[in-house]
Amino acid sequence: MLNRIKSKRLTMAELLSIAATIYKKNIKTILFVSFFIIIPLFCINEWLTSKAVINLEYLYNDVIDMDMTAEINAMTSASLYRMVSSIAQMVLQPLANIAIIWGAVNVIKKQTNSAKDNFLYSFSKAPAAVWTTFLQVLFLFVIIFSFLLMMVSAITDPSILSKILLLFTILICVGIVFYFTTIWIFADCVVAIQNMSGLKALIASKRAVQYRFLGIFLYMILFGAFSNGISILGTIALNYVYDNATIPYSIYFFSSMIWSFAYNVVVNGFYIVFLVVLFLNTIWENHQKNSIHYAEVKTNDIPQIQQLPKPKEIKETEKENLENSLIQEQKNDVNLDKNIELEHQNQKDEQSK
């Protein structure tokens, strides 16, 4: 399986076929992670969301005469609950992704790691995964907030030119968000496999995407439309049953929890495995391209540099800089075998202790 991933640039059908095989063998880890992370995360989010809704209902329905201070306190409380819900999502979701990614890598490498081992491995990568996710969210928030300020100023101006600028601003904002979402799509894979975090992980993800940006962007759009469509349909169905049938809220809550669990196992779990296959295929393709480029430069460009009419010390410096930059690029691509073997050795040492 590993040789097949490394052999060539895989087509969509080949990527799906390999991902389906790995998904079947990694299903225990996906179920384990979904039970111990996704279900608790769902319960936390539902509880926090209900608290926010209660505050807003109290603000708009139960109180007729409310002073400004009470209104601000109610809205602040609701916003605080939503913020805590987002933080819980930002902390726990990367752990689930890392565990599934590491399980997929073990399947590819034919390692016999249990679902529990993969789950515990995600906790060893928790600081790196959370920090990397936080940087993504922070950067995108700054971009969106800046464009929102521009849109507010455009909305207040009734002129036609202002409306055109508003539309143009929205398109630019959406384009920027899609661009960074695409180049950072492999951030969790980099954290789990290449032992990087923060800005280094984001840069490594961008470097992996650079030769296949359009294809990866299309994959992201297709899977995003498919997964969001399923999620929306499931939510609509549950809300319709709850609104039109006389069932207690506890049954609705339990049904929503089961739906969240099933969605994460089937849709999100398969998508993460697909990303692992795509990531490995991409970085090995990049590694081969960089190796070919390095060989061509070493045999062609460096002799040309040597023949230039420059002082000897300048020629040697440029030659060394060129070689070092290309060698560094090769080192940055991937050394997956050593990284995985080192992680497995560390796990064995911890178990022996």
N, C-alpha and C positions, 0 to 999 in steps of 0.2 A: 504493500500500500504506500509506504514511504517512497519507494522508487518510482511509483506511478505519479505521485504528486510532484516529484522532482524532475520527471522526464521531459515535460514540455509545458507550454501554456495551455491549461485545460479549458475546454469549452463549458458553457453553462450546463449542458447535459452531463458532462463528466464530473463537474463539481458537485452537482446534485446527487449523482450516483455514489460517489465516494463519501459525501456527507451523510447520505442515508445509511450506508454500511457502518460508519463510525457511530452514528446516532443510535443504532440498534445495540451496539456493544457498549455504549456509554449511558444507556437508559437508566441504570441503577444510580449513577451519580446525579443525573438530572432529577430523578424522583426524590432522591435523598435531599438534594439542595432545595427543591421546590417545597418539600415538607417542612424543613427546618429553617428556611429563610423566607420564602415567598409567602407562606401562610401567616407567620408572625408579622411580616411586613404589611400584609393586607389588613390584618386585625388592627395594627397600630394606625394605619392610614384611615381606616373606617372610623375608629374611635375619635381621632383628631378632627376628621371632617365633620362628624356629628356634633362635636363641640363647637366648631366654627358656625355650623348651620343654626344651632340653638341660639348662639349669640346674635346672629343676624335676624332670626325670627323674633327674638325678644325685642330687637331694635325696631323692626318695621311693623310687627303685628300686634304685640302685646302692650306696647307703651304708646299712648297718644301724645301726651305732653312730656317731652324729654328735653332736658337742657343740653347745651352743646358739649359739656364735659362728659356726661353720661353717654352721649352718642359716640364721641371720640373713643371712650374707653371700650365700648362694645365692639367697634370696628377694629380697634387695635388688638383686642383679645382674639377676634376671629382671624386676623392676619397672622397673629403669633402662632395659632394652632396650625394654620396652613404652612407657615415657614418651618415649623418643627416636623410636619409631615414630609416636606421636601427634603429636609436634612436626613430624616430616616431613610428615605428612598435613595439619597445620594450615598449613604454609608453602606446599606445592606445590599443594594442591587449589584454593585461591583463585586462583592464577595461571591454572590451566586454566579456571576459571569466567569470569575477566575476559576472557581471550582469546576465548572463545566468545561472551560478551555483546557485546564490541566488534565481532566479526565480524557478529553479527546486526544490530547498529545500522547498520553500513555497508551491509548488504543493504537495510535499510529506507530509508536515505537515498540509495541507489543510488550509493554510493561504490565505487571500484575498488581496494580494499585487498586485498593478497595475504594468504594464510594466514600467511606469515612476518611481515608487518607487524603483523597482529593479535596474533601470538605475542609479538613484541617490545614491543608496546604494553602487554601484561600485566606485563612486567617494570618498566615505568615506573610502574605502579600497585602494584607489589609491597609497598612499605612500608605504604601506606594499606590495602591489602586484608588483609595479615597482621595489622596492628594492630587492624583492625575485627573480624576473626575471633577474635583473642585475647581481646578484650573480651567477645564473646559467650560464648566457652567459659568464661572466668573467672567471669562473672556466673552462668551456669547451674551451674557447679561449686559456687559458694558456696551457691546455693539447694538443690541436691541434697544437698550435704554437711550442711547445717543440718537438713534433714528426715531424713537418715539417722541423725543423732545422736538426734533425737526418736524415731525408730522403734526404735533400739537400747534406749533406756530403756523404751519400751512393751513390747518383746518380753520383757524380763526380768521384767516384772510379769505374773503369771498370771491376774489378775482379768478378768472379762468387760468391764468398763468400759475397761480398758487395751486390749483387743483391738478394741473399737469405735473408740477413739481412734486406734489404729494404722491401721485401715482408712480412717478419715477423713483422717488425715495423708497416707497414700499417694495418695488421691484429690486432695487439695489440691496435693500436689507435682506430680502428673501434669498437673493443670490449669494450674498456673503455667508448667511447662515448655512445654506446648502453646501457651499464650498468647504467651510471649516468642518462641518459634520462629516463630509466625505473624507477629507484628509486625516481626520482623527478617528476614523472608523475602527482602526486596528489598535487603538490605545490600550485596551485591556489585554489583547494578545501580546503586545510588546511587554507589558508589565509581567504577565505570567510566564512568558517564554524567554524573553531576552533580558530579564532582570533589570529593567530601567523604570524610572518613575518621573513624574513631573514633566518639565519642559523637554527633557531628553526623550521621554516616551512619546510625547506629541511630535517631536521632530523626527523620531524614528518611524512613526506611523506615516507622516507626510512623505518621508523618503521611500517607504514601501509602496505608496499609492502613486507616486509621480509618473511611472511609465504606463499605468493602466487607469488613469483617473476617470476617463469617460466610461469605461466598462464597469468599474466599481461603483461609480455614481448611478448608473442604470440599475445595477443589482440592488443598490440601496433603495432606489425609488420603487422598484418592483416589490421587494420584500416589505417595504414600509407601507405601500398601498394595500398589499395583501393582508398583512398583520393588523393594520389599523382597521381595515374593513371588517375583518373577523371580530375584532374587539368591539367595534361599534355595534355590529349586528347582535352579538351576544348580550351586550348591555341593554340594547333596545328591547330585546326579547324578554329579559329578566324584568325590566321596568314595566313592560306591558302586562306581563302576568301579575305582577305585584299590584298594579293600578286597577286592573279589571277583575281580579279574583280576590276572594275573601281569605287571604292567607296572612298569618301573623308575620311581624317583621323578623322574628327569629328564623323562620324558614327562608325568607328572602335573603337574610344575611348569610345563612349557611349555603344557600344555592349560589350566591355571589362568590363566596369563598371557594367553593368547588370549581366554579367557572374560572376563577383566577388561577387556581392550581393547574387545571387542565390546559389553559391557554399557555401558561409558562412552560409546561412539560412539552406540549406538542409544537407550538409555534415558536416561542422564544428559545426553547432548548435547541430545536433544529437550526434556527437562524444563527445561533452562536457557534454551533458545530460547523455550519457552512462557512462562517467567517474564518474559522481556524484553518480550514482547507484552503480557502482563497488566500489567506495571509501567507501560509507556508509556500504555496505555489508561486505567489507573487515575489516573495523575497528570494527564493531560489532562482527565479528567472532574472531578477535584478542582479543577483550575485554572478550569474553566468555572463550577463551583459557587461558588468564591471570588469570581470576577469578578461573578457575579450578586448574590452577597451584598454585595459592596462597593458595587455600584451602588445596591442597595436602601437600604443604610445611609446612603450619601452623600446620597440624595434624601429620605429619610424621617427617619432618626434624628438626623442632625446639625441640621436645623432645629428639631427638638424640644429638643435640647440647648441651642440658642441661645435658646429661649423660656423656659427655666427661670429662676426669679428668683434668680440667683446673681451675685456680683460679676463684672465683665467679664473680669478676668484668669483666674478659675477656669473660666469658660465657654470661653475661648480655649484654655486648657491641655487640657481634656478633649476638645475638638474635635480638636486636633492629635494627641493621644495615640490617639484612635480612628482617625483617618485613617492615622497612621503604622503602627499595628498591622496594619491591613488591607492597606496597601501592602506591608509587610514580608512578610505571609503570601503575597501574590501573588508576590513575588520569590522566596520560598523554594520555591514549587511546582515550577517548572521553566523553564529557558530552554535547551531541548535544542539548538535550531538553532545558537545561538551557541557553546555548549560543543563541539559536534561540529566545527563549522567551525574553531574555534580549535585543537583537537587535530590536525585534518588539516593546518592551516597549519604547526603546529609540526613535524609529521612531514616535510612537504615541505622546511622550512628545514633540518632535520637531514640529510635526504638530499642537499640541494644542497651542504652543507658537506663 
